[in-house]
Structures are given as structure tokens and as C-alpha cells.
């Protein structure tokens, strides 16, 4: 039998009304109330839950990192070749350029 790591994330949320001179002071007051446990979120403030396979996330992060490295390498090399070839429309550089815009 295999072992899997599944992360459970719960989001609790509450809107707090506070009187203040400005937005910064309002944030400061609410932060202080929260820090001093005057405001405590519990199951009544539940908003959503997410389950994530930790191993899959790690692999996805690695894949994205490798894709970016390959694109970075190919982009510089193919851009030079593209320019030397008087910018042909069907050059692979156009596809790498588009891929780079989607990934970054």
C-alpha cells in the first residue's frame, strides 16, 4: 500500500466593521484586535475547503520551472536565428515567443 500526502486548507472569513480616520488606521485597529484575540474566527466563519495532492503540486512546480528554463534558452538562440533569416513568418521563434508570453 502506498502513502500519499494530501493537504487540507480551510478558509475562514469575516467582515469586521471598525471606525477609523482612514483605511490604514482601520487595518491597524483590526490587526491589533485580531492579534490580541479580541477577534477569533471559528467554524461559523467557514468559507471553503480545498484538498491538494502535495506530490502533484511539487511535480507541477518542477515541470513549470523546467518549461521556463527551456523557453528561456530557446528564445535567445532562436531569436538570433530568426533575425538572421530576415524574419520569416513560419519560423519556430514565433511559436517560442507566443509560448513565452503564455507561460510568463
Phi, psi and omega in degrees: 000138181271160175249134180235149176252114179244122180270135176249124177241128175247140177251122175251141182213144177209141174263129181244128176266134181215143177269135182202165178287329181203175183298319181298317178294322178299313177301316181299316180297314181294318178302314181296318178298319179293315181299324181272008178063027172283332174244120179230124177272143180220195184301336178291342181259013182299134179242316180196167177225143178230141176243130183229133174281108184302320180296321179294319179299316180298317179294319179297319178297318179295317179299313179299320179296315179295320178300316179297319178298315181295315179299316180301315179296309184293325184302307182298315182295312183286332177297317179298313180296320178301313181292322178292335182267018181057041170055056178293141184297327185267015181289144181300335180302323180299322179289319178295320179298316179294317179299318179299318180294330180279326186275325184270000000 
